[in-house]
């Protein structure tokens, strides 16, 4: 399990923090999964970076 930190722009302003096992990009959307269940979906153009925090 990891925390994914989504940033919107170069200022690195945190847009969301999501606890999930994995994510994937399909049809312009990032979808995050926890225990093989979808937990969060966001349009890819709304996110500039995704950082995985395993701590």
C-alpha positions as CSV (number, residue, x, y, z in Angstrom):
1,X,0.0,0.0,0.0
2,X,1.3,3.5,-0.9
3,X,0.2,7.1,-0.8
4,X,0.0,8.8,-4.2
5,X,0.4,12.6,-4.1
6,X,-1.1,14.4,-7.1
7,X,0.2,17.8,-8.0
8,X,-1.5,20.3,-10.3
9,X,1.2,22.6,-11.5
10,X,4.9,23.6,-11.2
11,X,4.2,25.1,-7.7
12,X,3.8,21.5,-6.5
13,X,0.6,22.5,-4.8
14,X,-0.9,19.2,-3.6
15,X,-4.2,18.5,-5.3
16,X,-5.0,15.2,-3.7
17,X,-3.4,12.4,-1.6
18,X,-4.7,8.9,-2.3
19,X,-4.0,5.7,-0.5
20,X,-3.9,2.9,-3.1
21,X,-2.1,-0.2,-4.3
22,X,-1.7,0.9,-7.9
23,X,-3.0,3.2,-10.7
24,X,-3.3,3.1,-14.4
25,X,-4.1,5.5,-17.3
26,X,-7.0,4.6,-19.6
27,X,-8.7,6.9,-22.0
28,X,-7.4,10.1,-20.5
29,X,-8.2,9.2,-16.9
30,X,-6.0,8.0,-14.0
31,X,-7.8,5.3,-12.0
32,X,-6.4,4.3,-8.6
33,X,-7.0,0.9,-7.1
34,X,-7.0,-0.5,-3.5
35,X,-7.4,-4.3,-3.0
36,X,-8.3,-4.5,-6.8
37,X,-11.3,-2.1,-6.3
38,X,-11.4,1.3,-7.9
39,X,-11.1,4.0,-5.3
40,X,-10.5,7.3,-7.2
41,X,-10.6,8.5,-10.8
42,X,-9.3,11.9,-12.1
43,X,-8.9,13.3,-15.6
44,X,-5.2,13.1,-16.6
45,X,-5.1,16.7,-17.9
46,X,-5.9,17.8,-14.3
47,X,-2.7,16.3,-12.9
48,X,0.9,17.4,-13.7
49,X,2.8,14.9,-11.5
50,X,2.1,11.8,-9.4
51,X,4.5,10.9,-6.7
52,X,4.5,7.6,-4.9
53,X,5.3,7.7,-1.1
54,X,6.0,4.3,0.3
55,X,6.9,5.5,3.8
